[in-house]
């Protein structure tokens, strides 16, 4: 009985030869290339096996970081709703800067003074569509906030998109370094000179 393949040997390495093919053993250079190819394939298999393990560690760290940021976002919301300047003080970095919905810059001290004064009082602050992205020791949060508040200029109500940037400080605590709010425009006609 004949088999479609038979087993040949060349320099101690088994190789398969098709029936009817010329019987030429593998040269020393072919043997080295053969081993180099197998070594490269083994390296790729090892890398593919280890990649999910490394990604899993990153996922666990991101998951824990996401939990921390979500809690800080809730703390920020509660501080705004209750005008708790002490809680807000713990959240903001020393070099915190905000760009308000009206386009003005607001430092950390100004933000805390506004909160302490009670001039702005939030009655509703519903947060949805929260997304958290991590870049090393930086977390970027975007959300949609439905707001109702009273200000010295009158009542304010509407939807705002905001971006808040957290940075992990030297002690490992997340601090807000930047905040920007933008009003969500209602659909419909707008003035020609408005930005789109």
C-alpha positions in Angstrom: 0.0 0.0 0.0 1.4 3.4 -0.9 0.7 6.7 1.0 0.3 10.0 -0.7 3.0 11.4 1.6 6.1 9.8 2.9 8.3 10.9 5.7 11.9 11.8 4.8 14.7 13.1 6.9 17.2 15.9 6.4 19.7 16.9 9.1 17.7 15.1 11.7 14.5 17.1 11.0 11.5 15.3 9.8 9.9 16.7 6.6 7.1 15.6 4.4 7.6 14.9 0.8 4.8 14.4 -1.8 4.8 11.1 -3.6 6.7 11.3 -6.8 8.7 14.4 -5.7 12.4 14.3 -6.0 14.2 13.1 -2.8 16.5 15.9 -1.9 17.5 16.4 1.7 17.2 19.9 3.3 20.4 21.9 3.0 22.1 23.4 6.0 20.8 26.9 4.9 17.3 25.6 4.4 17.6 24.0 7.8 18.5 27.3 9.5 15.7 29.1 7.6 13.3 26.4 8.7 14.2 26.9 12.4 14.1 30.7 12.1 10.6 30.4 10.6 9.5 28.2 13.5 11.0 30.5 16.0 9.3 33.5 14.4 5.9 31.7 14.4 6.4 30.7 18.1 7.1 34.3 19.0 3.9 35.5 17.2 1.9 32.8 19.0 3.4 33.8 22.3 2.7 37.5 21.7 -0.9 36.7 20.7 -1.4 34.6 23.8 0.1 37.3 26.1 -1.7 40.3 24.6 -5.1 39.4 26.1 -3.5 39.0 29.5 -1.9 42.5 29.3 -5.1 44.0 27.9 -7.0 42.4 30.9 -4.8 44.2 33.4 -5.4 47.5 31.6 -9.1 46.8 31.6 -9.2 46.1 35.3 -7.3 49.4 36.0 -9.6 51.3 33.7 -12.6 49.8 35.3 -11.4 50.9 38.8 -10.5 54.3 37.4 -13.9 54.6 35.8 -15.6 53.8 39.2 -13.5 56.5 40.9 -14.3 59.1 38.2 -18.0 58.2 38.3 -18.0 58.8 42.1 -16.2 62.1 41.7 -18.7 63.2 39.1 -21.5 62.4 41.5 -19.6 64.3 44.3 -19.3 67.3 41.9 -23.1 67.2 41.1 -24.0 67.0 44.8 -21.6 69.9 45.7 -23.3 72.0 43.0 -26.8 71.1 44.0 -26.1 71.8 47.7 -23.7 74.7 47.3 -21.1 72.8 49.2 -17.9 74.8 48.7 -15.9 72.5 51.0 -16.7 69.4 48.9 -16.0 71.3 45.7 -12.7 72.6 47.1 -11.6 68.9 47.6 -12.4 68.2 43.9 -10.6 71.1 42.2 -6.9 71.2 41.4 -5.0 74.4 42.4 -4.6 75.4 38.7 -8.3 74.6 37.8 -9.8 76.7 35.1 -13.3 76.7 33.6 -14.9 78.1 30.5 -18.5 78.8 31.4 -21.4 78.4 29.1 -21.3 82.2 28.5 -17.6 81.9 27.4 -16.0 83.5 30.4 -13.0 82.1 32.2 -13.3 81.1 35.8 -10.5 80.3 38.2 -10.6 77.9 41.1 -11.0 80.8 43.6 -13.8 82.4 41.5 -15.7 79.1 41.2 -15.5 78.5 44.9 -16.6 82.1 45.7 -19.6 81.8 43.4 -20.6 78.6 45.1 -20.2 80.1 48.6 -22.2 83.2 47.7 -25.3 81.3 46.7 -25.9 83.7 43.8 -26.4 80.7 41.5 -28.7 78.1 42.9 -29.3 74.8 40.9 -32.6 73.2 41.4 -32.2 70.5 38.8 -29.0 69.0 37.5 -29.7 65.7 35.6 -26.6 64.1 34.0 -26.9 61.7 31.1 -24.7 60.4 28.2 -21.6 60.3 30.4 -18.5 59.1 28.6 -15.1 58.6 30.4 -11.9 58.2 28.4 -8.4 57.6 30.0 -5.1 58.8 28.7 -2.5 57.7 31.2 -3.0 59.8 34.3 -5.7 61.9 32.6 -9.4 61.2 32.4 -11.7 63.2 30.1 -15.4 63.2 30.9 -18.1 64.3 28.5 -21.8 64.5 29.5 -25.1 66.0 28.8 -26.6 68.0 31.7 -30.2 69.2 31.9 -30.2 72.2 34.2 -32.6 74.5 36.0 -31.1 77.2 38.1 -31.7 80.7 39.4 -29.0 83.4 38.9 -28.8 87.2 39.5 -29.8 87.6 35.8 -32.9 85.4 36.1 -33.8 81.8 35.7 -31.7 79.5 33.6 -33.0 76.2 32.0 -31.7 74.0 29.2 -29.4 71.3 28.1 -25.6 71.7 28.2 -22.8 69.6 27.0 -19.8 69.6 29.2 -16.2 68.4 29.3 -14.4 67.9 32.5 -10.7 66.9 32.7 -9.2 65.1 35.7 -5.5 64.5 36.3 -4.1 62.1 38.9 -1.9 64.1 41.3 1.3 63.1 43.0 -0.6 61.5 45.9 -2.7 59.5 43.5 -5.9 61.5 43.9 -8.0 62.6 40.8 -8.4 66.4 40.6 -10.4 68.5 38.2 -8.1 70.7 36.2 -10.5 71.9 33.5 -14.2 72.3 32.8 -16.1 73.7 29.8 -19.8 74.0 29.3 -21.6 74.6 26.0 -25.3 75.2 25.6 -27.1 72.7 23.4 -29.0 74.7 20.7 -32.6 73.7 20.0 -33.3 72.7 16.4 -34.8 75.3 14.2 -33.7 78.5 12.5 -30.7 80.4 13.9 -29.2 83.8 13.3 -26.8 84.0 10.3 -23.9 85.2 12.5 -24.1 82.2 14.9 -21.4 79.6 14.7 -22.5 76.1 13.6 
